[in-house]
Amino acid sequence: MAPALRKLVLTTHITSSMGWLGAVLVFLALAIIGLTSQDAQTVRAVYLVMEPAAWYTLIPLAVASLLTGLLQSLGTTWGLFRHYWVLFKLLINVGAIIVLLMYTETLAYLAGVAAAPGSTSGMLKSPSVLIHAVLALVLLLVATVLAVYKPRGRTRYAIRTRPGSAAGGLPAQDAHIGR
């Protein structure tokens, strides 16, 4: 990948990933407000805003993070299957997107309850929203730590396909490559 394109993709990846992290923090704040507020209107408003925010903010940022991460890994020497930290970031991202897409049904249900004229704030107090937001935050912070620290460790695929490696092992002088 040309250096200018690599920097553009990297910038887009960092921006979308940190945007996703920020959106999860907002969801966490909304979940706390929804669970602790005594004002029924506020509680209803929280759940009414969560569903469209998931569809128009969380999901697009998560998918952008996934796609730009894939481009980064496939277009640079890091590779998609060469380093465990890249593979773990991929699994975190895909897993989080799958859970998020499944959880939108719960958000749609909660928004429907909030929109119903006879609903009370007690019907909406759902700790699952808080739990999902906290777990998403933890996963995204783990992915961020992996991206910054890039722990050593090459996959068996990388060791097996490395040109010049004897019997699948890396020569000692090449152990630093890729860092």
VENDAGI-V109156 format. One record per residue. N is the residue number from 1. RES is the residue in one small letter. SS is DSSP state (H for helix, E for strand, L for the rest). PHI is phi in radians with two decimals (999 if undefined). D_LAST is the distance of its C-alpha to the last C-alpha in whole Angstrom. Layout:
BEGIN
N,RES,SS,PHI,D_LAST / N,RES,SS,PHI,D_LAST
END
This chain:
BEGIN
1,m,L,999,18 / 2,a,L,-1.10,19 / 3,p,H,-0.96,17 / 4,a,H,-1.15,20 / 5,l,H,-1.17,20 / 6,r,H,-1.04,17 / 7,k,H,-1.16,17 / 8,l,H,-1.12,20 / 9,v,H,-1.15,19 / 10,l,H,-1.10,16 / 11,t,H,-1.08,19 / 12,t,H,-1.13,21 / 13,h,H,-1.13,19 / 14,i,H,-1.11,19 / 15,t,H,-1.10,22 / 16,s,H,-1.18,24 / 17,s,H,-1.16,21 / 18,m,H,-1.26,23 / 19,g,H,-1.12,26 / 20,w,H,-1.09,26 / 21,l,H,-1.06,25 / 22,g,H,-1.10,28 / 23,a,H,-1.13,31 / 24,v,H,-1.14,30 / 25,l,H,-1.09,31 / 26,v,H,-1.12,34 / 27,f,H,-1.07,35 / 28,l,H,-1.08,35 / 29,a,H,-1.08,37 / 30,l,H,-1.11,39 / 31,a,H,-1.08,39 / 32,i,H,-1.13,40 / 33,i,H,-1.08,43 / 34,g,H,-1.09,44 / 35,l,H,-1.47,45 / 36,t,H,-1.85,46 / 37,s,L,-1.23,48 / 38,q,L,-1.65,52 / 39,d,L,-1.51,53 / 40,a,H,-1.08,53 / 41,q,H,-1.11,52 / 42,t,H,-1.14,49 / 43,v,H,-1.08,48 / 44,r,H,-1.10,49 / 45,a,H,-1.08,47 / 46,v,H,-1.00,44 / 47,y,H,-1.32,44 / 48,l,H,-1.22,46 / 49,v,H,-1.49,43 / 50,m,H,-1.15,40 / 51,e,H,-1.10,41 / 52,p,H,-1.14,40 / 53,a,H,-1.12,37 / 54,a,H,-1.14,36 / 55,w,H,-1.25,36 / 56,y,H,-1.78,36 / 57,t,H,-2.22,33 / 58,l,H,-1.07,31 / 59,i,H,-1.14,31 / 60,p,H,-1.05,30 / 61,l,H,-1.18,27 / 62,a,H,-1.12,26 / 63,v,H,-1.19,26 / 64,a,H,-1.08,25 / 65,s,H,-1.09,22 / 66,l,H,-1.10,22 / 67,l,H,-1.12,22 / 68,t,H,-1.22,20 / 69,g,H,-1.14,17 / 70,l,H,-1.09,18 / 71,l,H,-1.05,18 / 72,q,H,-1.05,15 / 73,s,H,-1.21,14 / 74,l,H,-1.38,16 / 75,g,H,-1.74,16 / 76,t,L,-2.26,12 / 77,t,L,-1.26,10 / 78,w,L,-1.14,9 / 79,g,L,1.24,12 / 80,l,L,-1.53,15 / 81,f,L,-2.09,15 / 82,r,L,-1.61,12 / 83,h,E,-2.18,10 / 84,y,H,-1.05,13 / 85,w,H,-1.12,12 / 86,v,H,-1.20,12 / 87,l,H,-1.10,15 / 88,f,H,-1.12,17 / 89,k,H,-1.09,16 / 90,l,H,-1.10,18 / 91,l,H,-1.12,21 / 92,i,H,-1.06,21 / 93,n,H,-1.13,22 / 94,v,H,-1.10,24 / 95,g,H,-1.07,26 / 96,a,H,-1.13,27 / 97,i,H,-1.15,28 / 98,i,H,-1.08,30 / 99,v,H,-1.08,32 / 100,l,H,-1.05,32 / 101,l,H,-1.10,34 / 102,m,H,-1.19,36 / 103,y,H,-1.29,37 / 104,t,H,-1.08,38 / 105,e,H,-1.12,41 / 106,t,H,-1.14,42 / 107,l,H,-1.11,41 / 108,a,H,-1.13,44 / 109,y,H,-1.09,46 / 110,l,H,-1.10,46 / 111,a,H,-1.14,46 / 112,g,H,-1.11,50 / 113,v,H,-1.12,51 / 114,a,H,-1.13,50 / 115,a,H,-1.39,52 / 116,a,L,-1.19,55 / 117,p,L,-1.05,58 / 118,g,L,-1.61,59 / 119,s,L,-1.32,56 / 120,t,L,-2.00,55 / 121,s,H,-1.12,52 / 122,g,H,-1.13,52 / 123,m,H,-1.28,52 / 124,l,H,-1.79,48 / 125,k,L,-1.19,47 / 126,s,L,-2.01,44 / 127,p,H,-1.17,41 / 128,s,H,-1.11,39 / 129,v,H,-1.13,38 / 130,l,H,-1.13,37 / 131,i,H,-1.07,35 / 132,h,H,-1.11,34 / 133,a,H,-1.15,32 / 134,v,H,-1.13,31 / 135,l,H,-1.11,29 / 136,a,H,-1.10,28 / 137,l,H,-1.07,27 / 138,v,H,-1.07,25 / 139,l,H,-1.07,23 / 140,l,H,-1.20,22 / 141,l,H,-1.21,21 / 142,v,H,-1.09,19 / 143,a,H,-1.08,17 / 144,t,H,-1.13,16 / 145,v,H,-1.09,15 / 146,l,H,-1.07,13 / 147,a,H,-1.18,12 / 148,v,H,-1.40,11 / 149,y,H,-1.53,10 / 150,k,L,0.75,8 / 151,p,L,-1.00,9 / 152,r,L,-1.13,8 / 153,g,L,2.36,10 / 154,r,E,-1.76,11 / 155,t,L,-1.30,14 / 156,r,H,-1.08,17 / 157,y,H,-1.02,17 / 158,a,H,-1.14,14 / 159,i,H,-1.19,15 / 160,r,H,-1.21,19 / 161,t,H,-1.67,18 / 162,r,L,-1.24,15 / 163,p,L,-1.11,18 / 164,g,L,1.45,19 / 165,s,L,-1.50,18 / 166,a,H,-1.50,21 / 167,a,H,0.91,23 / 168,g,H,1.41,19 / 169,g,L,-1.70,17 / 170,l,L,-1.62,14 / 171,p,L,-1.05,15 / 172,a,H,-0.99,14 / 173,q,H,-1.25,13 / 174,d,H,-1.76,11 / 175,a,L,-1.12,9 / 176,h,L,-1.52,6 / 177,i,L,-1.08,6 / 178,g,L,1.63,4 / 179,r,L,-1.79,0
END
